[in-house]
Each structure stands twice: as structure tokens, then as C-alpha cells.
């Protein structure tokens, strides 16, 4: 299907693949996914790419109803400051297009940080590598497969 799905399957994780028809006119990829799949926006997590000083590009996974706290992300990553990566850099590094960037199956694995609120859910949803395709997976499985660090990186 996608490199993201391939990685999750190869890791032997329990997961579900959920799909919906993507509407290009919708203003938010993540909120569109939550609405289309009938789940709370806090259960759907977006995958963002940031540039942390002294570290380089990193992955931040936060609920779609929130924003990434760049100061908290920089601290979690061991840098002084963080900025959102340029779209072209994020797409080039991950191999995905914006709106379909998955934390799984990226072209070049990056240090990954997931917001601690993931633990509020039995399963969280993240992009499966294509707009209109999501992976439902237990937070512990995502953290283990990605060797991710759990940290308070979201801000309302």
C-alpha cells in the first residue's frame, strides 16, 4: 500500500487501516480525517517536521486539535530552538507530501517525539502515507516501532 503500512506490517503491530475520501477543499487534513472517520480530533495525530538547532530535522506527532509547542519540542530534542521545516524539506526528507506525511516508512528516519496525550487513547490515528488513509495503532506500538520519545510537546 504505502511505505508506512509496510513498516507497521513488517513490525508485526496490531493496527487497522482506515480510509475516507479526501476532499481537497477541506481546510485541515487532520480535522477532515476526524470528521470523516467519526472520531475525536484529539485521537487523530498529525505528523510535523521541524528543524531543531544543533539536532537537525525531527518529527513531532501531536493531536490535530493542537499546535506543536516549538520551545518544548526543542527542549525534548536537546536543542535551543525549533522552527517548522520548509515544506520542500519535509517532503524531501520523508518521501511523502504534506497532508499525507506519516511517521512510519519515512525515506530517512528522524528523531521522533510524540505528545504525551497519546496515552489517553487505546489507539491513536496517524497518517498512513497518503491523504485519506490513516493507521489506527496503540500508542505503545507506535512509540516502540519509531523509537519515539514521549514528551509534552502540544499546546492548545
Chimera marker file (.cmm) of the C-alpha trace (Angstrom):
<marker_set name="trace">
<marker id="1" x="0.000" y="0.000" z="0.000" r="1" g="1" b="0" radius="0.5"/>
<marker id="2" x="2.426" y="2.661" z="1.272" r="1" g="1" b="0" radius="0.5"/>
<marker id="3" x="5.860" y="2.529" z="2.938" r="1" g="1" b="0" radius="0.5"/>
<marker id="4" x="4.099" y="3.460" z="6.209" r="1" g="1" b="0" radius="0.5"/>
<marker id="5" x="1.781" y="0.467" z="6.082" r="1" g="1" b="0" radius="0.5"/>
<marker id="6" x="4.673" y="-1.761" z="5.022" r="1" g="1" b="0" radius="0.5"/>
<marker id="7" x="6.705" y="-0.720" z="8.109" r="1" g="1" b="0" radius="0.5"/>
<marker id="8" x="3.807" y="-1.324" z="10.510" r="1" g="1" b="0" radius="0.5"/>
<marker id="9" x="3.055" y="-4.733" z="8.971" r="1" g="1" b="0" radius="0.5"/>
<marker id="10" x="6.755" y="-5.733" z="8.992" r="1" g="1" b="0" radius="0.5"/>
<marker id="11" x="6.968" y="-4.783" z="12.682" r="1" g="1" b="0" radius="0.5"/>
<marker id="12" x="4.069" y="-7.134" z="13.459" r="1" g="1" b="0" radius="0.5"/>
<marker id="13" x="1.985" y="-4.427" z="15.131" r="1" g="1" b="0" radius="0.5"/>
<marker id="14" x="-1.722" y="-4.745" z="15.746" r="1" g="1" b="0" radius="0.5"/>
<marker id="15" x="-3.261" y="-1.999" z="13.635" r="1" g="1" b="0" radius="0.5"/>
<marker id="16" x="-6.207" y="-1.042" z="11.487" r="1" g="1" b="0" radius="0.5"/>
<marker id="17" x="-6.148" y="0.798" z="8.178" r="1" g="1" b="0" radius="0.5"/>
<marker id="18" x="-8.929" y="3.358" z="7.845" r="1" g="1" b="0" radius="0.5"/>
<marker id="19" x="-9.749" y="5.177" z="4.637" r="1" g="1" b="0" radius="0.5"/>
<marker id="20" x="-12.018" y="8.007" z="3.605" r="1" g="1" b="0" radius="0.5"/>
<marker id="21" x="-12.498" y="10.131" z="0.534" r="1" g="1" b="0" radius="0.5"/>
<marker id="22" x="-10.223" y="13.149" z="0.799" r="1" g="1" b="0" radius="0.5"/>
<marker id="23" x="-11.874" y="16.482" z="-0.031" r="1" g="1" b="0" radius="0.5"/>
<marker id="24" x="-9.228" y="18.897" z="-1.392" r="1" g="1" b="0" radius="0.5"/>
<marker id="25" x="-11.398" y="21.873" z="-0.415" r="1" g="1" b="0" radius="0.5"/>
<marker id="26" x="-11.339" y="20.975" z="3.301" r="1" g="1" b="0" radius="0.5"/>
<marker id="27" x="-9.230" y="23.412" z="5.312" r="1" g="1" b="0" radius="0.5"/>
<marker id="28" x="-7.482" y="20.891" z="7.589" r="1" g="1" b="0" radius="0.5"/>
<marker id="29" x="-6.245" y="17.412" z="6.698" r="1" g="1" b="0" radius="0.5"/>
<marker id="30" x="-6.381" y="16.194" z="10.294" r="1" g="1" b="0" radius="0.5"/>
<marker id="31" x="-9.774" y="17.619" z="11.181" r="1" g="1" b="0" radius="0.5"/>
<marker id="32" x="-11.097" y="16.229" z="7.901" r="1" g="1" b="0" radius="0.5"/>
<marker id="33" x="-9.869" y="12.762" z="8.935" r="1" g="1" b="0" radius="0.5"/>
<marker id="34" x="-11.514" y="13.037" z="12.374" r="1" g="1" b="0" radius="0.5"/>
<marker id="35" x="-14.823" y="14.156" z="10.872" r="1" g="1" b="0" radius="0.5"/>
<marker id="36" x="-14.803" y="11.551" z="8.102" r="1" g="1" b="0" radius="0.5"/>
<marker id="37" x="-13.904" y="8.693" z="10.458" r="1" g="1" b="0" radius="0.5"/>
<marker id="38" x="-16.207" y="9.805" z="13.286" r="1" g="1" b="0" radius="0.5"/>
<marker id="39" x="-13.536" y="10.107" z="15.983" r="1" g="1" b="0" radius="0.5"/>
<marker id="40" x="-12.491" y="12.876" z="18.342" r="1" g="1" b="0" radius="0.5"/>
<marker id="41" x="-9.914" y="15.290" z="16.874" r="1" g="1" b="0" radius="0.5"/>
<marker id="42" x="-7.716" y="14.644" z="19.922" r="1" g="1" b="0" radius="0.5"/>
<marker id="43" x="-7.393" y="10.985" z="18.832" r="1" g="1" b="0" radius="0.5"/>
<marker id="44" x="-6.071" y="11.893" z="15.373" r="1" g="1" b="0" radius="0.5"/>
<marker id="45" x="-2.413" y="12.929" z="15.411" r="1" g="1" b="0" radius="0.5"/>
<marker id="46" x="-0.636" y="14.965" z="12.765" r="1" g="1" b="0" radius="0.5"/>
<marker id="47" x="2.959" y="14.390" z="11.766" r="1" g="1" b="0" radius="0.5"/>
<marker id="48" x="5.007" y="17.573" z="11.546" r="1" g="1" b="0" radius="0.5"/>
<marker id="49" x="8.633" y="18.075" z="10.598" r="1" g="1" b="0" radius="0.5"/>
<marker id="50" x="10.648" y="20.672" z="12.493" r="1" g="1" b="0" radius="0.5"/>
<marker id="51" x="14.242" y="21.841" z="12.396" r="1" g="1" b="0" radius="0.5"/>
<marker id="52" x="15.892" y="21.895" z="15.830" r="1" g="1" b="0" radius="0.5"/>
<marker id="53" x="19.118" y="23.859" z="16.269" r="1" g="1" b="0" radius="0.5"/>
<marker id="54" x="22.049" y="21.555" z="16.830" r="1" g="1" b="0" radius="0.5"/>
<marker id="55" x="19.960" y="18.481" z="16.020" r="1" g="1" b="0" radius="0.5"/>
<marker id="56" x="18.500" y="18.920" z="12.526" r="1" g="1" b="0" radius="0.5"/>
<marker id="57" x="15.147" y="17.705" z="11.296" r="1" g="1" b="0" radius="0.5"/>
<marker id="58" x="12.881" y="15.921" z="13.775" r="1" g="1" b="0" radius="0.5"/>
<marker id="59" x="9.355" y="14.502" z="13.710" r="1" g="1" b="0" radius="0.5"/>
<marker id="60" x="6.694" y="15.899" z="16.041" r="1" g="1" b="0" radius="0.5"/>
<marker id="61" x="3.432" y="13.961" z="16.445" r="1" g="1" b="0" radius="0.5"/>
<marker id="62" x="0.643" y="15.984" z="18.089" r="1" g="1" b="0" radius="0.5"/>
<marker id="63" x="-3.178" y="15.883" z="18.115" r="1" g="1" b="0" radius="0.5"/>
<marker id="64" x="-4.734" y="17.666" z="15.136" r="1" g="1" b="0" radius="0.5"/>
<marker id="65" x="-6.699" y="19.887" z="17.519" r="1" g="1" b="0" radius="0.5"/>
<marker id="66" x="-3.445" y="21.334" z="18.876" r="1" g="1" b="0" radius="0.5"/>
<marker id="67" x="-0.258" y="23.001" z="17.685" r="1" g="1" b="0" radius="0.5"/>
<marker id="68" x="3.282" y="21.869" z="18.338" r="1" g="1" b="0" radius="0.5"/>
<marker id="69" x="4.982" y="23.821" z="21.119" r="1" g="1" b="0" radius="0.5"/>
<marker id="70" x="8.279" y="24.548" z="19.366" r="1" g="1" b="0" radius="0.5"/>
<marker id="71" x="10.044" y="25.530" z="22.587" r="1" g="1" b="0" radius="0.5"/>
<marker id="72" x="9.004" y="22.281" z="24.281" r="1" g="1" b="0" radius="0.5"/>
<marker id="73" x="9.988" y="20.291" z="21.178" r="1" g="1" b="0" radius="0.5"/>
<marker id="74" x="13.431" y="21.905" z="21.100" r="1" g="1" b="0" radius="0.5"/>
<marker id="75" x="13.913" y="21.096" z="24.777" r="1" g="1" b="0" radius="0.5"/>
<marker id="76" x="12.798" y="17.470" z="24.299" r="1" g="1" b="0" radius="0.5"/>
<marker id="77" x="15.186" y="17.122" z="21.348" r="1" g="1" b="0" radius="0.5"/>
<marker id="78" x="18.121" y="18.671" z="23.209" r="1" g="1" b="0" radius="0.5"/>
<marker id="79" x="18.286" y="21.855" z="21.139" r="1" g="1" b="0" radius="0.5"/>
<marker id="80" x="17.878" y="25.530" z="21.915" r="1" g="1" b="0" radius="0.5"/>
<marker id="81" x="15.157" y="26.401" z="19.416" r="1" g="1" b="0" radius="0.5"/>
<marker id="82" x="12.964" y="24.831" z="16.790" r="1" g="1" b="0" radius="0.5"/>
<marker id="83" x="11.231" y="26.096" z="13.683" r="1" g="1" b="0" radius="0.5"/>
<marker id="84" x="8.856" y="24.368" z="11.329" r="1" g="1" b="0" radius="0.5"/>
<marker id="85" x="10.722" y="22.823" z="8.406" r="1" g="1" b="0" radius="0.5"/>
<marker id="86" x="10.165" y="24.202" z="4.920" r="1" g="1" b="0" radius="0.5"/>
<marker id="87" x="7.517" y="22.183" z="3.055" r="1" g="1" b="0" radius="0.5"/>
<marker id="88" x="10.022" y="21.107" z="0.394" r="1" g="1" b="0" radius="0.5"/>
<marker id="89" x="12.499" y="19.915" z="3.052" r="1" g="1" b="0" radius="0.5"/>
<marker id="90" x="9.797" y="17.955" z="4.897" r="1" g="1" b="0" radius="0.5"/>
<marker id="91" x="8.604" y="16.281" z="1.703" r="1" g="1" b="0" radius="0.5"/>
<marker id="92" x="12.132" y="15.540" z="0.501" r="1" g="1" b="0" radius="0.5"/>
<marker id="93" x="13.181" y="14.050" z="3.854" r="1" g="1" b="0" radius="0.5"/>
<marker id="94" x="10.074" y="11.927" z="4.420" r="1" g="1" b="0" radius="0.5"/>
<marker id="95" x="9.172" y="10.935" z="0.875" r="1" g="1" b="0" radius="0.5"/>
<marker id="96" x="5.564" y="11.995" z="1.485" r="1" g="1" b="0" radius="0.5"/>
<marker id="97" x="3.509" y="15.044" z="0.510" r="1" g="1" b="0" radius="0.5"/>
<marker id="98" x="2.079" y="17.457" z="3.079" r="1" g="1" b="0" radius="0.5"/>
<marker id="99" x="-1.264" y="16.182" z="4.294" r="1" g="1" b="0" radius="0.5"/>
<marker id="100" x="-0.041" y="12.618" z="3.909" r="1" g="1" b="0" radius="0.5"/>
<marker id="101" x="3.203" y="12.679" z="5.902" r="1" g="1" b="0" radius="0.5"/>
<marker id="102" x="3.305" y="9.581" z="8.075" r="1" g="1" b="0" radius="0.5"/>
<marker id="103" x="5.650" y="8.987" z="10.985" r="1" g="1" b="0" radius="0.5"/>
<marker id="104" x="6.135" y="5.473" z="9.570" r="1" g="1" b="0" radius="0.5"/>
<marker id="105" x="8.060" y="4.466" z="6.471" r="1" g="1" b="0" radius="0.5"/>
<marker id="106" x="9.907" y="7.724" z="6.028" r="1" g="1" b="0" radius="0.5"/>
<marker id="107" x="12.707" y="7.866" z="3.488" r="1" g="1" b="0" radius="0.5"/>
<marker id="108" x="15.173" y="8.896" z="6.198" r="1" g="1" b="0" radius="0.5"/>
<marker id="109" x="14.325" y="8.001" z="9.817" r="1" g="1" b="0" radius="0.5"/>
<marker id="110" x="14.405" y="11.099" z="12.017" r="1" g="1" b="0" radius="0.5"/>
<marker id="111" x="14.358" y="11.548" z="15.800" r="1" g="1" b="0" radius="0.5"/>
<marker id="112" x="10.671" y="11.321" z="16.691" r="1" g="1" b="0" radius="0.5"/>
<marker id="113" x="8.720" y="12.941" z="19.513" r="1" g="1" b="0" radius="0.5"/>
<marker id="114" x="5.078" y="12.189" z="20.312" r="1" g="1" b="0" radius="0.5"/>
<marker id="115" x="2.866" y="14.242" z="22.580" r="1" g="1" b="0" radius="0.5"/>
<marker id="116" x="2.133" y="12.578" z="25.900" r="1" g="1" b="0" radius="0.5"/>
<marker id="117" x="-1.634" y="12.850" z="25.334" r="1" g="1" b="0" radius="0.5"/>
<marker id="118" x="-1.338" y="9.826" z="23.050" r="1" g="1" b="0" radius="0.5"/>
<marker id="119" x="-1.596" y="7.741" z="26.234" r="1" g="1" b="0" radius="0.5"/>
<marker id="120" x="-5.197" y="8.890" z="26.714" r="1" g="1" b="0" radius="0.5"/>
<marker id="121" x="-6.242" y="6.572" z="23.873" r="1" g="1" b="0" radius="0.5"/>
<marker id="122" x="-6.260" y="2.807" z="23.384" r="1" g="1" b="0" radius="0.5"/>
<marker id="123" x="-5.400" y="3.580" z="19.782" r="1" g="1" b="0" radius="0.5"/>
<marker id="124" x="-4.314" y="6.742" z="18.071" r="1" g="1" b="0" radius="0.5"/>
<marker id="125" x="-4.667" y="7.566" z="14.390" r="1" g="1" b="0" radius="0.5"/>
<marker id="126" x="-1.787" y="8.797" z="12.234" r="1" g="1" b="0" radius="0.5"/>
<marker id="127" x="-1.403" y="9.224" z="8.507" r="1" g="1" b="0" radius="0.5"/>
<marker id="128" x="-0.710" y="6.034" z="6.597" r="1" g="1" b="0" radius="0.5"/>
<marker id="129" x="1.267" y="7.952" z="3.991" r="1" g="1" b="0" radius="0.5"/>
<marker id="130" x="-1.496" y="9.203" z="1.741" r="1" g="1" b="0" radius="0.5"/>
<marker id="131" x="-4.281" y="11.738" z="2.090" r="1" g="1" b="0" radius="0.5"/>
<marker id="132" x="-7.439" y="9.829" z="3.002" r="1" g="1" b="0" radius="0.5"/>
<marker id="133" x="-5.599" y="6.908" z="4.638" r="1" g="1" b="0" radius="0.5"/>
<marker id="134" x="-4.975" y="6.508" z="8.375" r="1" g="1" b="0" radius="0.5"/>
<marker id="135" x="-3.366" y="3.877" z="10.609" r="1" g="1" b="0" radius="0.5"/>
<marker id="136" x="-5.029" y="3.172" z="13.961" r="1" g="1" b="0" radius="0.5"/>
<marker id="137" x="-2.387" y="1.842" z="16.341" r="1" g="1" b="0" radius="0.5"/>
<marker id="138" x="-1.781" y="1.591" z="20.088" r="1" g="1" b="0" radius="0.5"/>
<marker id="139" x="0.452" y="4.418" z="21.336" r="1" g="1" b="0" radius="0.5"/>
<marker id="140" x="2.914" y="1.938" z="22.866" r="1" g="1" b="0" radius="0.5"/>
<marker id="141" x="3.294" y="0.197" z="19.487" r="1" g="1" b="0" radius="0.5"/>
<marker id="142" x="3.921" y="3.496" z="17.680" r="1" g="1" b="0" radius="0.5"/>
<marker id="143" x="6.492" y="4.540" z="20.271" r="1" g="1" b="0" radius="0.5"/>
<marker id="144" x="8.270" y="1.177" z="20.102" r="1" g="1" b="0" radius="0.5"/>
<marker id="145" x="8.395" y="0.929" z="16.292" r="1" g="1" b="0" radius="0.5"/>
<marker id="146" x="9.588" y="4.515" z="15.859" r="1" g="1" b="0" radius="0.5"/>
<marker id="147" x="11.840" y="4.530" z="18.923" r="1" g="1" b="0" radius="0.5"/>
<marker id="148" x="9.942" y="7.724" z="19.733" r="1" g="1" b="0" radius="0.5"/>
<marker id="149" x="10.265" y="9.884" z="22.807" r="1" g="1" b="0" radius="0.5"/>
<marker id="150" x="7.076" y="10.786" z="24.626" r="1" g="1" b="0" radius="0.5"/>
<marker id="151" x="7.025" y="14.434" z="25.769" r="1" g="1" b="0" radius="0.5"/>
<marker id="152" x="4.595" y="17.303" z="26.439" r="1" g="1" b="0" radius="0.5"/>
<marker id="153" x="5.049" y="18.963" z="23.011" r="1" g="1" b="0" radius="0.5"/>
<marker id="154" x="1.493" y="20.081" z="22.192" r="1" g="1" b="0" radius="0.5"/>
<marker id="155" x="-0.102" y="23.384" z="23.016" r="1" g="1" b="0" radius="0.5"/>
<marker id="156" x="-3.735" y="24.289" z="22.816" r="1" g="1" b="0" radius="0.5"/>
<link id1="1" id2="2" r="1" g="1" b="0" radius="0.2"/>
<link id1="2" id2="3" r="1" g="1" b="0" radius="0.2"/>
<link id1="3" id2="4" r="1" g="1" b="0" radius="0.2"/>
<link id1="4" id2="5" r="1" g="1" b="0" radius="0.2"/>
<link id1="5" id2="6" r="1" g="1" b="0" radius="0.2"/>
<link id1="6" id2="7" r="1" g="1" b="0" radius="0.2"/>
<link id1="7" id2="8" r="1" g="1" b="0" radius="0.2"/>
<link id1="8" id2="9" r="1" g="1" b="0" radius="0.2"/>
<link id1="9" id2="10" r="1" g="1" b="0" radius="0.2"/>
<link id1="10" id2="11" r="1" g="1" b="0" radius="0.2"/>
<link id1="11" id2="12" r="1" g="1" b="0" radius="0.2"/>
<link id1="12" id2="13" r="1" g="1" b="0" radius="0.2"/>
<link id1="13" id2="14" r="1" g="1" b="0" radius="0.2"/>
<link id1="14" id2="15" r="1" g="1" b="0" radius="0.2"/>
<link id1="15" id2="16" r="1" g="1" b="0" radius="0.2"/>
<link id1="16" id2="17" r="1" g="1" b="0" radius="0.2"/>
<link id1="17" id2="18" r="1" g="1" b="0" radius="0.2"/>
<link id1="18" id2="19" r="1" g="1" b="0" radius="0.2"/>
<link id1="19" id2="20" r="1" g="1" b="0" radius="0.2"/>
<link id1="20" id2="21" r="1" g="1" b="0" radius="0.2"/>
<link id1="21" id2="22" r="1" g="1" b="0" radius="0.2"/>
<link id1="22" id2="23" r="1" g="1" b="0" radius="0.2"/>
<link id1="23" id2="24" r="1" g="1" b="0" radius="0.2"/>
<link id1="24" id2="25" r="1" g="1" b="0" radius="0.2"/>
<link id1="25" id2="26" r="1" g="1" b="0" radius="0.2"/>
<link id1="26" id2="27" r="1" g="1" b="0" radius="0.2"/>
<link id1="27" id2="28" r="1" g="1" b="0" radius="0.2"/>
<link id1="28" id2="29" r="1" g="1" b="0" radius="0.2"/>
<link id1="29" id2="30" r="1" g="1" b="0" radius="0.2"/>
<link id1="30" id2="31" r="1" g="1" b="0" radius="0.2"/>
<link id1="31" id2="32" r="1" g="1" b="0" radius="0.2"/>
<link id1="32" id2="33" r="1" g="1" b="0" radius="0.2"/>
<link id1="33" id2="34" r="1" g="1" b="0" radius="0.2"/>
<link id1="34" id2="35" r="1" g="1" b="0" radius="0.2"/>
<link id1="35" id2="36" r="1" g="1" b="0" radius="0.2"/>
<link id1="36" id2="37" r="1" g="1" b="0" radius="0.2"/>
<link id1="37" id2="38" r="1" g="1" b="0" radius="0.2"/>
<link id1="38" id2="39" r="1" g="1" b="0" radius="0.2"/>
<link id1="39" id2="40" r="1" g="1" b="0" radius="0.2"/>
<link id1="40" id2="41" r="1" g="1" b="0" radius="0.2"/>
<link id1="41" id2="42" r="1" g="1" b="0" radius="0.2"/>
<link id1="42" id2="43" r="1" g="1" b="0" radius="0.2"/>
<link id1="43" id2="44" r="1" g="1" b="0" radius="0.2"/>
<link id1="44" id2="45" r="1" g="1" b="0" radius="0.2"/>
<link id1="45" id2="46" r="1" g="1" b="0" radius="0.2"/>
<link id1="46" id2="47" r="1" g="1" b="0" radius="0.2"/>
<link id1="47" id2="48" r="1" g="1" b="0" radius="0.2"/>
<link id1="48" id2="49" r="1" g="1" b="0" radius="0.2"/>
<link id1="49" id2="50" r="1" g="1" b="0" radius="0.2"/>
<link id1="50" id2="51" r="1" g="1" b="0" radius="0.2"/>
<link id1="51" id2="52" r="1" g="1" b="0" radius="0.2"/>
<link id1="52" id2="53" r="1" g="1" b="0" radius="0.2"/>
<link id1="53" id2="54" r="1" g="1" b="0" radius="0.2"/>
<link id1="54" id2="55" r="1" g="1" b="0" radius="0.2"/>
<link id1="55" id2="56" r="1" g="1" b="0" radius="0.2"/>
<link id1="56" id2="57" r="1" g="1" b="0" radius="0.2"/>
<link id1="57" id2="58" r="1" g="1" b="0" radius="0.2"/>
<link id1="58" id2="59" r="1" g="1" b="0" radius="0.2"/>
<link id1="59" id2="60" r="1" g="1" b="0" radius="0.2"/>
<link id1="60" id2="61" r="1" g="1" b="0" radius="0.2"/>
<link id1="61" id2="62" r="1" g="1" b="0" radius="0.2"/>
<link id1="62" id2="63" r="1" g="1" b="0" radius="0.2"/>
<link id1="63" id2="64" r="1" g="1" b="0" radius="0.2"/>
<link id1="64" id2="65" r="1" g="1" b="0" radius="0.2"/>
<link id1="65" id2="66" r="1" g="1" b="0" radius="0.2"/>
<link id1="66" id2="67" r="1" g="1" b="0" radius="0.2"/>
<link id1="67" id2="68" r="1" g="1" b="0" radius="0.2"/>
<link id1="68" id2="69" r="1" g="1" b="0" radius="0.2"/>
<link id1="69" id2="70" r="1" g="1" b="0" radius="0.2"/>
<link id1="70" id2="71" r="1" g="1" b="0" radius="0.2"/>
<link id1="71" id2="72" r="1" g="1" b="0" radius="0.2"/>
<link id1="72" id2="73" r="1" g="1" b="0" radius="0.2"/>
<link id1="73" id2="74" r="1" g="1" b="0" radius="0.2"/>
<link id1="74" id2="75" r="1" g="1" b="0" radius="0.2"/>
<link id1="75" id2="76" r="1" g="1" b="0" radius="0.2"/>
<link id1="76" id2="77" r="1" g="1" b="0" radius="0.2"/>
<link id1="77" id2="78" r="1" g="1" b="0" radius="0.2"/>
<link id1="78" id2="79" r="1" g="1" b="0" radius="0.2"/>
<link id1="79" id2="80" r="1" g="1" b="0" radius="0.2"/>
<link id1="80" id2="81" r="1" g="1" b="0" radius="0.2"/>
<link id1="81" id2="82" r="1" g="1" b="0" radius="0.2"/>
<link id1="82" id2="83" r="1" g="1" b="0" radius="0.2"/>
<link id1="83" id2="84" r="1" g="1" b="0" radius="0.2"/>
<link id1="84" id2="85" r="1" g="1" b="0" radius="0.2"/>
<link id1="85" id2="86" r="1" g="1" b="0" radius="0.2"/>
<link id1="86" id2="87" r="1" g="1" b="0" radius="0.2"/>
<link id1="87" id2="88" r="1" g="1" b="0" radius="0.2"/>
<link id1="88" id2="89" r="1" g="1" b="0" radius="0.2"/>
<link id1="89" id2="90" r="1" g="1" b="0" radius="0.2"/>
<link id1="90" id2="91" r="1" g="1" b="0" radius="0.2"/>
<link id1="91" id2="92" r="1" g="1" b="0" radius="0.2"/>
<link id1="92" id2="93" r="1" g="1" b="0" radius="0.2"/>
<link id1="93" id2="94" r="1" g="1" b="0" radius="0.2"/>
<link id1="94" id2="95" r="1" g="1" b="0" radius="0.2"/>
<link id1="95" id2="96" r="1" g="1" b="0" radius="0.2"/>
<link id1="96" id2="97" r="1" g="1" b="0" radius="0.2"/>
<link id1="97" id2="98" r="1" g="1" b="0" radius="0.2"/>
<link id1="98" id2="99" r="1" g="1" b="0" radius="0.2"/>
<link id1="99" id2="100" r="1" g="1" b="0" radius="0.2"/>
<link id1="100" id2="101" r="1" g="1" b="0" radius="0.2"/>
<link id1="101" id2="102" r="1" g="1" b="0" radius="0.2"/>
<link id1="102" id2="103" r="1" g="1" b="0" radius="0.2"/>
<link id1="103" id2="104" r="1" g="1" b="0" radius="0.2"/>
<link id1="104" id2="105" r="1" g="1" b="0" radius="0.2"/>
<link id1="105" id2="106" r="1" g="1" b="0" radius="0.2"/>
<link id1="106" id2="107" r="1" g="1" b="0" radius="0.2"/>
<link id1="107" id2="108" r="1" g="1" b="0" radius="0.2"/>
<link id1="108" id2="109" r="1" g="1" b="0" radius="0.2"/>
<link id1="109" id2="110" r="1" g="1" b="0" radius="0.2"/>
<link id1="110" id2="111" r="1" g="1" b="0" radius="0.2"/>
<link id1="111" id2="112" r="1" g="1" b="0" radius="0.2"/>
<link id1="112" id2="113" r="1" g="1" b="0" radius="0.2"/>
<link id1="113" id2="114" r="1" g="1" b="0" radius="0.2"/>
<link id1="114" id2="115" r="1" g="1" b="0" radius="0.2"/>
<link id1="115" id2="116" r="1" g="1" b="0" radius="0.2"/>
<link id1="116" id2="117" r="1" g="1" b="0" radius="0.2"/>
<link id1="117" id2="118" r="1" g="1" b="0" radius="0.2"/>
<link id1="118" id2="119" r="1" g="1" b="0" radius="0.2"/>
<link id1="119" id2="120" r="1" g="1" b="0" radius="0.2"/>
<link id1="120" id2="121" r="1" g="1" b="0" radius="0.2"/>
<link id1="121" id2="122" r="1" g="1" b="0" radius="0.2"/>
<link id1="122" id2="123" r="1" g="1" b="0" radius="0.2"/>
<link id1="123" id2="124" r="1" g="1" b="0" radius="0.2"/>
<link id1="124" id2="125" r="1" g="1" b="0" radius="0.2"/>
<link id1="125" id2="126" r="1" g="1" b="0" radius="0.2"/>
<link id1="126" id2="127" r="1" g="1" b="0" radius="0.2"/>
<link id1="127" id2="128" r="1" g="1" b="0" radius="0.2"/>
<link id1="128" id2="129" r="1" g="1" b="0" radius="0.2"/>
<link id1="129" id2="130" r="1" g="1" b="0" radius="0.2"/>
<link id1="130" id2="131" r="1" g="1" b="0" radius="0.2"/>
<link id1="131" id2="132" r="1" g="1" b="0" radius="0.2"/>
<link id1="132" id2="133" r="1" g="1" b="0" radius="0.2"/>
<link id1="133" id2="134" r="1" g="1" b="0" radius="0.2"/>
<link id1="134" id2="135" r="1" g="1" b="0" radius="0.2"/>
<link id1="135" id2="136" r="1" g="1" b="0" radius="0.2"/>
<link id1="136" id2="137" r="1" g="1" b="0" radius="0.2"/>
<link id1="137" id2="138" r="1" g="1" b="0" radius="0.2"/>
<link id1="138" id2="139" r="1" g="1" b="0" radius="0.2"/>
<link id1="139" id2="140" r="1" g="1" b="0" radius="0.2"/>
<link id1="140" id2="141" r="1" g="1" b="0" radius="0.2"/>
<link id1="141" id2="142" r="1" g="1" b="0" radius="0.2"/>
<link id1="142" id2="143" r="1" g="1" b="0" radius="0.2"/>
<link id1="143" id2="144" r="1" g="1" b="0" radius="0.2"/>
<link id1="144" id2="145" r="1" g="1" b="0" radius="0.2"/>
<link id1="145" id2="146" r="1" g="1" b="0" radius="0.2"/>
<link id1="146" id2="147" r="1" g="1" b="0" radius="0.2"/>
<link id1="147" id2="148" r="1" g="1" b="0" radius="0.2"/>
<link id1="148" id2="149" r="1" g="1" b="0" radius="0.2"/>
<link id1="149" id2="150" r="1" g="1" b="0" radius="0.2"/>
<link id1="150" id2="151" r="1" g="1" b="0" radius="0.2"/>
<link id1="151" id2="152" r="1" g="1" b="0" radius="0.2"/>
<link id1="152" id2="153" r="1" g="1" b="0" radius="0.2"/>
<link id1="153" id2="154" r="1" g="1" b="0" radius="0.2"/>
<link id1="154" id2="155" r="1" g="1" b="0" radius="0.2"/>
<link id1="155" id2="156" r="1" g="1" b="0" radius="0.2"/>
</marker_set>
